Amino acid sequence: MNRIGQIALCGALAVTLLGALASPASAETVVMGSTLTGNYDGGISGAPVLSVQLAYEPATSPNPVISPANGLVTGWKVKSADDGALYTLKVLRPNGPVSLVTATNSNFTGIASVPAPSAVPAGTALASPTGAVFSYPASLPINKGDYLGIRLGGAATGLPQAFTNGQHGNLIANNFAGQPADGSSADLLADEQHDLLLQATIEFCKVPDVKGLKVPAAQQALMAADCATGKVTKKKLKRSKKAKKKKGKVLTQSQAPGTTAVPGTAVDLKVAGLRKKHR
């Protein structure tokens, strides 16, 4: 290869390397709830179970009902044919064991919520009797073990409705007057009339094991996992052959490897240094 070809090749490699280093980190994701393939109306009924209100079809959905990670709900979808329905997504944290075979369970605390930006438009029920899928944005922290549910309000009142087509349902509440507020106790009321389908996407960073890595490599691994580097401090070791091999490498990290967290969570690093020589 001549010199011009070598220069061109080096330039191409440099561009590729810079592109790889500049490429944004991508958080891991998990989808919770329904696959949104079932019908909105006449879904699971007759034997109400808690999982119905959590928008999960046990017979068809591979998605978890319970969050498997600490992270951030970044978006949610509802399959609905209920004209004028104004949904609110709520994160619920169980205060103890949860039974999935009872229609009501009051062992939750409302953690955080976000309303849909708009109501289900008029005419949806007639245009698509099995339901249309509506996508909404979110930015709700969620912990491993938390549940998701929907509270329903009418477009006219903005409040949860006690009845939908003559049936209690489509809401999470300990009463029907706008509760539960975030931070208060919550009941889950299973819906006997509709299989209200809910799906949510959770993004999270899974903390990598960076122990034994040099700081630049550790920082790169954290960034690739969509985590962040926090404080970097030194721990001075007594001089020895073993200590010299550890110099500049990560000894401990503040978040254990495999921990899931909100994207961008900072991980502090403690790096090995050497004590000064005695004169």
C-alpha positions, 0 to 999 in steps of 0.5 A: 500500500502506498503512502496516500493509501496508508494516510486514507486508511488511518483517517478512516480508522480514526473516524470510525474510532471517534464515532464509536467513542462518541456514540451515545450509551443505550440503557437496557429496557424491559417491557411490562404489562400486556402485549396489547394484542387482546381486545379491550372490551370483554377481556378477562371477566367473571372471575376478577383477579388482581392481574386484570387491573394490572393490565396483564393477560396471563394466557398471552403476555410474556411481559412481567407484571412486577418490575424486574429492575430499578429504573425509569418508566419512559413511556406507556401505552393503553389499548382502549375503546372508552371515548373520553377516558383520561388515564393516569399511570401510577407506580404502586409499591407493595407494603407486604405480600400481594395476592393475585387471586383477589379482586381488591388489595389495599397493601400498596402505596402510590409512589408517582403518577403521570396523566395522559396528555389527552383523553381518548378521542370521541368515536374511538369505540365505534371506529375500533370496538376492540380498542385502539392503542394510545402511546404516552410519554413518562418519566417515572422512577420505579423500583424493582418489585413495584407494580403499575396500574391505571386510574381513569378519569372522564374528560369532563370531570378530570376525576376517576369514575366510579362506574364504567358501563355499569361496573366498578373498574378501570381505576386504582383507588381507595375511594372515587374522588381522585385518590390515591394521591402519591404517598397515600395507601392504595387499593387495587380494584379489579375490572370485571367489565373490561380487560384494560390493557396497559404496557410500559417501557422501563429503562435502566442501567445495569452496573458493570463490574469495573473492579480491577480496571484502570480508571479510563476503562472503568469510565468507558464501561460505565458509560456503555451501560448508561451509568455515570462515573461519580467521585473517584478517590484514591486509597493509598496502599503500602508499597509491595509488588502486589500493591504496584500491580494494583496501582491505578486500578479500581479497588471498590465501587459504590454500586454492586455489579449487577445492580439496576438503577435509573439511567445516569446513576453515578457510581463512585470509584476507589482507586489504588495508589501507593504510599510515599517511600520512607527516607 
